[in-house]
Amino acid sequence: MRPVASSGVPDPSPVAGDAQPESGDGTGPGPSPDHAAAATALREAFTRLQPQGSDAWNFLAAFTHLGDRYGPYQPGASDLSRSMAAQDAAPGGRAGTWKRRLRQVAGADAGRGAGDSAGTGGAATQGELDQAMAQVVEAFRFLSARVRTLEERLASEDRPVDGAAWLIPAAELGAWVDPVVAHIVGKTPGGAVVHGDCGEGALLSALEHAGLTARGAEPRGAVALGALERGRSVTITEVDDLVASCAPASLGGLVLSGVVDRLPLHALVSLLARSRHALALGAPIVIVASDPERSGALGDAVARDLLQPRPLHGETWTLLLQRAGFVSVAPLDGGDHAEARFALSAAAPA
């Protein structure tokens, strides 16, 4: 196996069994100018990448070494690739797959005796194959160490408090129901409309009366049960999970309220990305959110201590919607102007 320096970088010097590329002038073995330049550039890159010897460094070094010697962009660069090409049994002389070639080489070498190396290089080929597999093992060993490190770090971090919906309960849409329904009915290309957090289901009922299929997501079990008893189609879950379960481009509209006031920023960005994926082309999305300039601090002292919610301004929602790929972002008129909430509408691009 190729020696590895203390920094974790495979030693670029040749070892027994390595193929020696012909020189650029064809006079015999020796590195070509292009190969020498590439080796120099690789060493310089290794020097820039610090810290050497870390799990990340060793992982990249192992795969760089593996790809440089055995990658598909180096056809004919090694005894292994040449022997695989010679043993390719594809009909009509066509090139076979790398998997088939590896099986042929491994099977042919396994069937030979210790002194039988005729035909394709025998022991030399098997030795090179051993080197390749050793590099794969090393790469995955370092990958395993990196994953274990990440798992240990995540295990030590604070987790969000379960049941955030109870700490900051969603307010019913109230006066916003009629303008939201009118906007959805006028813009939807067809398909189910989802509302989260749907609460008691007033918006779902209005959408169904308008002839649309409406589904709700409500994480508060007792509230969701009340909506179910009223005949609404409600799932006891977070709207993010419901949207993630929808087929791509299957929803005819989406309304988000309540949930938008209690999720951290990274979760809101993720929710908008999933929403964009689930909405049909041209389908509307409506955000009904608390106005941070008028609503003050949300929730009681416990909610503020545990969740530290920060309602977003309308300008911030506009930016987030645009970054998520939505178009036609604009304020939605209606509602109770004395209420400390605003609404924005947008659409998936058609």
N, C-alpha and C positions, 0 to 999 in steps of 0.2 A: 504494500500500500504506500502511496506517495507520502513522504514525511510532511508533517505539519509543524510550522513554526510556533513558538510560544504565543504569538499574537493570534493564533487560530487561522492563519492564512496558509493554504497549501503551498508548499515549496514549488516554484515554477520550474526548477531544474529537472531535466529528464531522468527517468529511472529505467531499469531493465524492463524490456517488454514494450516501452513506448515506441510508437511509430515516429520516425524521424522524417519530417517533411523534406522534400527535395528543395534545394536552393532555387532562387528565382531564375538563375542562368542554366539550370538543368545539369550542372556538373556533378552532382552527387548529394548525399545527405547534408542537411544543415538547414537552419531556420531561414525562411524567406524574409525579405525586408518588410513585407506587410505583417508577417507573423511577429517579427521582432518589435515592430511599432505597436502592434496590438498588445503584446506582453508588457511593453513599457507603459502604455496608457493604463493597463489594468493595475500595475503596481502603483502608479500615481494615484489612481482612484482609491486603492486600498489605503494609501497613506492619508488621503483626505477623510476617509470614513473612520471616525473615532466614536467610542473607544474600542480599540482592537481587543479581542479576547472576550467580549460580551456574548451573551446568547444570540443577540441579533446579528452581531458581526460573524460569528461562527456559522450561523444558518446561511447568511448570504454568501460567505466564502465557499461553503460546501457546494451550494447549488451553482455558483459561478464556475467552480472547477468542473462540476459534473456537466454543465451545459457546454462549456468550452471544449471539452474533449469528446463528449458523446452526443451532443445536441444534433437535431436534424439539420441544422444549418451548417454542419461540418461533414458533408458526405465524403466518404473515402479518406478521412483524415486519420483513421486508425486501423490497426489490424483487425479489430473487431468488426467495424463496418464493412471492410473488404471481404472478410470471411462470410458475413451474413449475406452480402450480395452474391457471392459465389455459390452459396447453398440455397439460394432462393429457388423454390420449385414451382413458382407460379406458372400456369399454362401459357404457352406461346412466348415464353421469355419475358412476360410482363413482370414489373417489379411487385414484389409481395409486400405485406404489411410488416412493420417493425416488430409487432408482437409475434407473427409467424416466424420471422427470421430469428428472433431470440429463442423461441421454442426449438427451432431446428438446430441452432448452434449448441444450446444447452443439452439437448437430447443426444446429438452426435458426440459431444465430448464426454458425456456420462457413460456412453457405451463403449468407449475406447479403453484399452488396457494402458498400463503405466508407460509402456514403450511404444504405443501406437500413436503417432502424431502425423501420420501421412494425410495428405489431401488438403487440409485447410489450416494447418498450423497447430492443431491439437492443444497441447499444454499451454502454449503462448496465448491462444485465444481464450481458453478457460481462465487463465490468469488475469487477462484484461477484463473479462466479464466479472470476475471476483472483485477487482478494483472498483468497477462501476457500482456494483451492488453495495460495497463497503461505503462508498460516498453517499448512496441513498440512505443507508442506515444512519450514517453520521448526521445527515441533514435532518432526518426525522427525529433523531435524538435531541438535537438542539431545538427543533420546533416544539417538541414535548416540554422541554424545560421552559420555553417562553410561555406556552399556554399555562403551565403550572404557576408561573410567576403572576400572570394576569389573574388567574383564579384566586390566588391568595390575596392579591391586592383588592379585588372586588369583594371578597369575603370580609375584609376589614373595614369597608366603607359603610357609611350610614345608608340605610334603606328608607325609601319614602314610607310614611305612615299609611297603613291600610285603612280603607274607609274614609278617604278624603271627602267623598260626597256628603257624608254626614256632618263634617266639620264646616263645610261651606255649602249648604243646600241650595240647589238651583231654584230660582224664582220662576213662577209660571209666566208664560209670555204675555198674558193679559191683553192689553191694547195692541200688541204687536201681531196678534194672530191674523187679523184681516189683511193688513198690508203684506205680510209674508206669504199668505195663501195666494193673494192676487198676483204677486211677483212670480211665485213658483208655477202657477197655472199658466201664466203668459209666456214662460220661458222654457218649460220642460220639454225635452224631445221625446218623452215617454220613458216608462220604467218606474220602479218603486222610488218613493221619496223617504229618506231617513231623517229622523229628528233625534238628537241627543243633546242634553238630557231632556227627555220628553215629559218628565213629571207626570201629571195626572192625565196627559194625553189630549189636551184641548186642541192643539195644532193638528194632531193625527185625525181627530174627529172632523175638523173643518176641511182637511185635505180629502178625506173620504167622501164627504158630502159634495165636494167639487168634482168627484169622479176619479180621483187618483188613488193609487195603492200606496198606503203609508205604513211605515214601520218605525217603531221607537226603540231607543236604548235608554234604560234607566237603571243606574247602579244601586239605588236605594230599594231594597226588596219590598218593604211595606208599601211604598209609593207605587212601584211597578205593579204589585198585586192589585191595588185599587184600580189602576188603568186597565188591567186585564179583566177585572170584574165588570168594567164598563164596556167591554167588547172591543177594546183596542188591541192591535198587534204589537206587543211590547216584549222585549227580551231583557232579562235582569243582567245587565252587563254594562261595561264602559263602551261608549260609542266607538272608540278606537278599535276595540276588538270586533265589533259588529261590522265596521267598514272594512277591516282587514279580511273578513270572511266572505266579502262580496266579490263576485267575479269582475274582472276588468271591464270597464265601460258599461256597467250594468245598471247603475243608479240614474234615475231621472232628476234627482235633486237631493240636496243635503242642507239641513238647518242645524247649526251648532249654537247652543245657548247653555248657560250654567257651567258646563264643562270647561268652557274657554276662560272662565274666571279663576279656576283652581289648579290648572295644569302648569308645570314649569315650562319655560320657553322652549327647551329642547323637545319636550313632549308635544307642544303645539306645532312645532315645525314638522315633526314626524306625522302627526295627525293630518295636517294639510297635504303632505306628500301622498299619504295613503288615500285621502279623499280625492285628490286629482287622478289617481290611478283607477279608482272605482267609479267615478262619474263618467257618464256618456258624453260624447262630443257635444258641446254647446249647453250642457246641463248646468243649472244654476246652483250656487252655494250661497247661503245667507249666514252671516255671523251676527248674533245679538249679544253684545258684551256690555259690561258695566263701564261707565265713564269714570276714569280715575280722578278727574277733576271735580266730580260732583258726588261720587259715591263714598268717598273716604275709605277707611280701612275696612276690608271685608271680614266677616266672621267675628267671633269673640276672641278673648285673650288666648285661649288654648289653640284656636285655629291659627292665629298670627304667630304664636311661638313655634308650632310644629310645621306649618306649611309655608308661612311667609308669602302669601299670594301677592302678586303685583298685577292688577288689571292693566291691560295695554291700551295705549291711546289709539285713536282711529288711524292716525298716520302710520303707526307701527303695524297695525293690521293690514293696511294697504300694501306696505312693503312686503310683509310675509306672504300675502296672497299672490302678489306679483312674482316673488322669488319662487313660489311653488308652481308657477306656470299658469295661473289663472289670468283671465283678461276681463276687460270691462268692469274694473273695480270702481264702485261708486257708492255713496251713501244711499240708504233706502229710506224714503220718506214714510212718515206715519208714526204710529205709536203715541204714547203719552209724553208730550214734551216736558211735563213736570217730573217725569221719571228719570232717574239717573242711569239710563241705558241708551245706547245707540245701536244702529244696525248698518251693516255693509253688505252689498251684494256683489257677486262676481260670477264668472262662468268659465267652464272648461273650454279651451279654444276649439272652434269648429273646423 
